[in-house]
Amino acid sequence: MASEKQVNILMKLLDEALKVVDLIELKLNSYEEMLQSVKEQMDQISESNHLIHLSNTNNVKLLSEIEFLVSHMDLAKGHIKALQEGDLSSSRGIEACTNAADALLQCVNVALRPGHDVLLAVQQQQQQRFSDLQENFARRLASHLNNVFVRQGHDQSSTLAQRSIELTLPNHHAFHRDLLRYAKLMEWLESTDYRKYEGLTKNCMDCLS
């Protein structure tokens, strides 16, 4: 009887212990689910941080590309005006046109980075706008210089006729000094439109010979 009573007490203790184990297991399962949820949230935060870092990196690169394009392919309005309307007869106008022509040449010859040439905006700006500016200014410059050569050729002929009466040779210094102002623009024309440059050179020789 005593043994049976002790066995019953032991069984009761075991039952209570099993209930405690079940309770602990439930709590452990709950903790595991909480930890899994925290892990998933941390993974999401880590992925979000990665995406944010990637986005920031891309934005920095994009800003760098935009700054490159703006700084190397943006022609000042003053240069554009000089190319279109600059006075090629005055020293100040010639200097403005020379500076504008050099700036335009830098824009045309800028070395684009990989991928820039496939951008439609870049193609349109560089190939159309700058090309049109260059072509129109080259035509305007060639026309002006042709007129200068013709005028100087006429003036030289008149001077030569006058000098022939006096049996003296004409002084070409004034002609050379006037043409020297266009030296840099002639170099620009040679590098951008050799056909016009060659025609100008021949016309100059014909008019002044």
Disulfide bonds with the S-S distance in Angstrom:
none
